Amino acid sequence: MGPILSYLGLAATGVMVWFAAEFIGRPIRTFFDLRMEVCRQMLFLANVQTELPKPFVTLEDRSRKRYGDMVSARRDKSRTRAGRADAGLC
């Protein structure tokens, strides 16, 4: 009868250790998993700029305006060439 009680005590101890590891250890494991995920995300997003500085925004606006002016000038130039070509053919 002694060895049977010893085995039952060992099994009961194993069950208690499993409960302790599962119900107490799970939040701890989850914390470390989340911490590791945050570290990965921080490394992944470390070189992403959140907001552009003001000089770059104004430079971009100036560039767009200058590009629009260049396109308009090019259109005007091509229209005058087309007008000259039409006048020469008539």
DRENGU-608080 format. One record per residue (C-alpha): residue in three letters; x, y, z. Coordinates in steps of 0.25 Angstrom, whole numbers, padded with zeros to 4 digits, always signed. Last residue first. Example, Ala and Ser with C-alpha at 12.3 -4.5 7.8 and 13.67 -1.06 7.14 Angstrom:
BEGIN
SER+0055-0004+0029/ALA+0049-0018+0031/
This chain:
BEGIN
CYS-0010+0306-0382/LEU+0002+0297-0379/GLY+0010+0308-0373/ALA-0001+0313-0364/ASP-0003+0299-0359/ALA+0012+0298-0356/ARG+0012+0311-0349/GLY+0000+0308-0340/ALA+0006+0294-0337/ARG+0019+0301-0332/THR+0011+0311-0324/ARG+0003+0300-0318/SER+0016+0293-0315/LYS+0022+0305-0308/ASP+0009+0307-0300/ARG+0009+0293-0295/ARG+0023+0294-0291/ALA+0021+0306-0283/SER+0009+0300-0276/VAL+0017+0288-0273/MET+0028+0296-0267/ASP+0019+0305-0259/GLY+0012+0292-0253/TYR+0026+0286-0250/ARG+0030+0300-0243/LYS+0017+0299-0235/ARG+0019+0285-0231/SER+0034+0288-0227/ARG+0029+0300-0219/ASP+0019+0291-0212/GLU+0030+0280-0209/LEU+0039+0291-0204/THR+0028+0296-0194/VAL+0026+0282-0189/PHE+0041+0279-0188/PRO+0043+0292-0180/LYS+0032+0288-0170/PRO+0038+0275-0165/LEU+0031+0263-0169/GLU+0024+0255-0159/THR+0025+0240-0154/GLN+0038+0236-0161/VAL+0039+0221-0162/ASN+0054+0217-0158/ALA+0050+0210-0145/LEU+0038+0203-0150/PHE+0043+0189-0151/LEU+0052+0191-0139/MET+0040+0196-0131/GLN+0031+0185-0136/ARG+0041+0174-0132/CYS+0043+0180-0118/VAL+0028+0181-0116/GLU+0027+0166-0121/MET+0037+0162-0110/ARG+0030+0170-0099/LEU+0017+0163-0104/ASP+0023+0149-0103/PHE+0029+0153-0089/PHE+0016+0157-0084/THR+0009+0145-0090/ARG+0019+0136-0083/ILE+0016+0143-0070/PRO+0001+0142-0072/ARG+0003+0127-0075/GLY+0012+0124-0063/ILE+0002+0125-0052/PHE-0009+0117-0058/GLU-0001+0107-0066/ALA+0011+0106-0058/ALA+0003+0105-0045/PHE-0007+0096-0051/TRP+0004+0087-0056/VAL+0011+0087-0042/MET-0002+0083-0035/VAL-0004+0072-0045/GLY+0010+0067-0043/THR+0009+0067-0028/ALA-0004+0059-0029/ALA+0003+0049-0038/LEU+0015+0048-0028/GLY+0005+0046-0017/LEU-0002+0035-0024/TYR+0011+0029-0027/SER+0015+0029-0012/LEU+0001+0024-0008/ILE+0003+0012-0017/PRO+0017+0010-0012/GLY+0012+0009+0002/MET+0000+0000+0000/
